[in-house]
Amino acid sequence: MFKRIFALMIKEFQALLKDKRSRFVLIIPPLVQLMVFGYAATFDLKHVPYAVFNEDTGAISRDMIAAFHGSPSFHETMQINHNSEIAPLLDSKGALLIIHIGPRFSADMLSGRPAPVQFLVDGRNSNTALLIVNYAQEIVNRFNNDWVTNNGGAPPAHIVTRAWFNPNLESRWFFLPGIVGLLTLLVTILVTALSVAREREQGTFDQLLVTPLHPAEILIGKALPGFLIGIVEASLIVLVTVLWFKVPLLGSLLTLYTGVLLFLLSAVGIGLMISSLAVTQQQGMLGAFFFMVPAIILSGFATPIRNMPQLVQYLTLLNPMRYFLVVLRGVFLEGTPFHLLIPQLWPLALIGLVTLVIAGWLFRHRMY
């Protein structure tokens, strides 16, 4: 059995790599897209949940907080009562901004001393963090103008900002981990979506049917080349991301590659489903792009899932990219341990198993 599957894998690799254009498509376009996204892509986010940690009991601090309550750009999610609540809240994305007012804020304002207000910002999405700081700065500036007008030129409050996970607010630190998932999906889906369709188009599919290979062996032999190519592609993109663009990889490689393998299981299953339904390579390619465009849009790569309509948010639960992006950004920027990513990993495994079972059924159905 293993010898037959291995022979079919070799055949698949030869069919894929003997053409110079195929080799070019596998290597050069993903690297070009990685460079383009790494240097040029920018995104925006409008939804700004925040929390308040107010250690001051004075009226002035309450006036500052009220200024944020009245802003349409922010909405308060909770009140914090202790320093220990800050890190878990930012880790879980329960708030993108935490406003920390010290115990002497009102006293410092009244006595004419500088009164700092600390903003703790989630820096995983640097573009979002910059927007949040700008919005907050506008609110503080209005507060300062009102204070100066009413109190005869007393010194205003000033902001002290700290970004978590991305101290320098580098855009690449947010974009490039997502590009790992995007390009891995692109290459894997294309390779697997064209595998069976290529056999049908070239007239060699009937020859496979008269070989000693069982349908399950043919399916495995078609799946493994795309799986291995996806691992190589993902590894190459990770290396370029870390070594060339200097994006930190804080988490475990074991956690990262567990996510990669489960994601590839899903991608290969979806690719084989498309390939089983396609009669020609053109149909296979169109089917691959028909899946990839909504998969990328609904993954949270470009727009936050929480900003989407509720029905669309439910649809994203069927998208493996949704879960893989959380794994990638968690491992790269936060160093998230394995056990905290289990809620993202088991849906990937489930989607992979279901799609492979469906692909196997379609494959047998189209053979007979």
Secondary structure by P-SEA (a helix, b strand, c coil): caaaaaaaaaaaaaaacccaaaaaaaccaaaaaaaaaacbbbbbbcccccccccccccaaaaaaaaaaaaccccccccccccccccaaaaaaccccbbbbbccaaaaaaaaccbbbbbbbcccccaaaaaaaaaaaaaaaaaaaaaaaaaccccbbbbbbbbbccccccccccccaaaaaaaaaaaaaaaaaaaaaaaaaaacaaaaaaaccccaaaaaaaacaaaaaaaaaaaaaaaaaacccccccccccaaaaaaaaaaaaaaaaaaaaaaaaacccaaaaaaaaaaaaaaaaaacccccccccccaaaaaaacccaaaaaaaaaaaaccccccccccccccaaaaaaaaaaaaaaaaaaaaaac
